[in-house]
Amino acid sequence: MILILIWQMSFAQFWQRVYYVSGQILDKDTKKPVPYALIVNIKKGNSTQSDTAGRFLITMTKKDSLRISCLGYKPVYWTIADKHPQSRHFNTVIYMNRRYYRLPAVDVFAVRWKTFVYQIAHTKVEKDKTQEQLKVWVDKAISKEDLQALTIASRGVGFVIGGKTKYEKELAKIKKMEKYSEMEKRIEEKFNPQLVSTITGLKGKELEKFMDFLNFDRDFILRTPQYDLVIIIKQIYDEYKKGNLDKREEIINKTPFAPKKKAKTKINF
């Protein structure tokens, strides 16, 4: 009986032993590293993220399971129970399969946008007859009075000498819209429902409710690195589950990426 108890106790200690699991996450087809994959210990709740070389480090026991997920890949579940590690430090390689999405339709907006840009770039701009006439008169050395009269006349009919043409104004609008579109794309890549669902496990209405609660500022998302953003979301969710809704602002303001408050100017009367 004593021997059995000793064996059970030693086996239980071995089973609960904490292991430091390090390794690399690779694409199964290309054998290239998978950067920024999220590794979550499902039972303990601790998590980490792979670096640009796909490497990571996390602690776990034999009873724990890891969930590895990344945009564009199918989730992978991994456990150390069947690996028979000989020491507390265990190194491994985890392969991930790509996930292929079936698109329901063509992005008509993208097609319209390219057509619009092409039309603007190839639109023939009407020549300013007043400016052409002005050039001819200057070449013929017209008098100062005639030149001044022509300038006033051109302003009267709606032309501005030296101002931007319609083509230049449209190009400026296109550049502004392209810059805004690029910013929206960066925000969507860094902060989206799939990422938040992977971190929190929420789905459906609960996920929408938590996304509305997060309500991150656009500039805050752009300034914050992806790794730090994942950690911040995890910290806010932990407090959210406990009902500490007022902790959101506190967690955000502790980061160096929090939006700076504008100082109020005091006016004395």
C-alpha angles and dihedrals in degrees: 000000000000091000091050092050092048090049092049092049093049091047091050091050090049091049093050093045113130115236129198103223116196128169150117132277115219137183106253094219103039098026087223122139119270107221126205095016113161115235114194128183098221096202101039097034096225116132144182139182133235117246127232089283092052093249124140144168127209139157124236145148130231090265093054128093128204124218113205117193137166136168110272094020137089114250116260126209116207135181134181095214095097097038098078097216116205096205140023091260112072126180124198146161119231121197124208128202120224119247116223118206123213107220113216096210146355117277098251092182091059091051092049091048093053090047091050093050091048093051092049093047092050100039113123108232116220112246117246102243092194092056091046090051090047091055091051092050093047090051088054090050098245120194124271091245093054091049092051091048091051092051092052092046093050092052090050093059094048104267122128114203111224093012128123119282123232089256092054092049092051091049090052090052091050092051090049092050092046090052091050091047091051091050091051090050092052091049092050092050093051100039121030139135093258092057093046091047090052092051098043105024090230122143140180118355093357090056092049090049092051092046089054089049092052092051093167120199113251093234090049091056092048093048097045118083115237094248093051091046091056091050092048092050090049092050093048091048092052090055091041090059090051091052094248094136093159091064092077096081092042093054093047094046091052091063122085088233097063115124111263116242115234113241114244116235113229114221120200119205 
